[in-house]
Amino acid sequence: GGSAKVSTSFGPVMLKEVDGRLDVTNRSGSVEAWPTVRPGTCHDVLLTTSFSPMVVHLPDTGYAVAARTTFGRIQADVPITASAVTGSNSVSGTIGRGGCALQLTNASGAIRIFRATASR
């Protein structure tokens, strides 16, 4: 529980059960994150990487989404109400009623957004 700020290069980052602001900057390494929230709370999720996949497993809460990749695709199994879409590599919009920032930036890699499940 609590916030996490991670900066690294050339290695994977995997963070689970982060109950606070999640801020990851990775250069040339994958990022996978499972943020959590207590009812009535909201925490920003800011993930940046390059040349590797990015996966985020979201709890059931609202987010203001800004996701962008270069030479990759964005895939989501959660409904995003898009306010702007540029092909398959950039989307802005909301999940649920919006709220916390969900900023996902990847240079040359895919971004996948999943709904978190009870079993990990």
N, C-alpha and C positions, 0 to 999 in steps of 0.2 A: 504494500500500500504506500501511497505517496507519489510525488512527482518524480520524473526522470528526465535528465538531460544528458545525452550521449553524443560524443563526437569521435569518429574513428575512421580508419581507411583500410581497404583491402581485406576486410573480414566481415562475417555475418553479424548482425545484431538481432537478437530475439528477446523481446520484453513481454512478460505476462503479468497480469493483475496489477497494472499501474493505475492507481486510484488518485490521479492528479494530472497536471499538465505533462504531456509527453512530447519531448523535443529531441529528434534524432537527426544528426547530420552524418552521413556515411559516404565516403568516396570509394567507389568501386567495390561495394559489398552489399549483400542482400539485407533487407529490413523486414522483419515480421513482428507485428505488435498486437496485443490483446489489451486495450485500455478497458478499465472498469469504472463504473460510476455508482455511487449510492443514490437512492431515490431522491429527487429534488436537487441534484448537483449536476454540474457540467464542467468538463475540462477540455481545453484545446489539445488537438493532436496535430503536430507539425513534423512531417517525415520528409527527408530529402536523401536521395542516393543517386548513383549513376552506374551504368553498365551491369546492373543486377536487378532481379525482381524485387518488388515491394508488395507486401500483403498486410492488410489490416483487418482484424476481426472486431467489428463494432458491437458494443452493447446496445440495448434497445433504448436509444435516446436520440435527440435531434442534433443535427450538425449543419453548418453552413459550409458547403463543399467547394473547394478550389483544387482540382486535380489536373496535372499536366505532365505529359511525357514527350520525349523526342525519340523517334524511332522505336516506339512501343505502343501498346494498346492499353486502354482502361476497360476493365470488366468489373461489373458489380452485380451481386445477387440481392442487393437491397434497393428499393425504389428511390431514385434520385429525381426530384422535380428540377429539371434543368432550366436555368435562366440563360445559359450560353453553352453551346457545344460546337467545337471545331473538329470535325472528323471524329475519329476514334481515339484521338490522343489528347483531348482537352475538354473538360467539363466544369461548369460552375453551376451551383444550384443548392438545393436543400434536401436533407434527409429528415423526414418527419416535419416538425415545425421549425426546423433550423435550430440555432442556438450557438453552441461552441464551434470554434473553427476546426475544420478538417482540411488541412493543407498538405497535399501530397505532390511532391515534385520528383520526377525521375528523368534523368538524361540517359537515353538509350536502354530502356528497360520497361517491362510491363508493370502495371499497377492493378492489383486485385482487391476489391472491397467486399468483404463477407459479413454476414450477421453472425455474431459470436453464438456458439452453442454451449449448452451446459457442460458437455464433456469435452475435455481438451486433451 
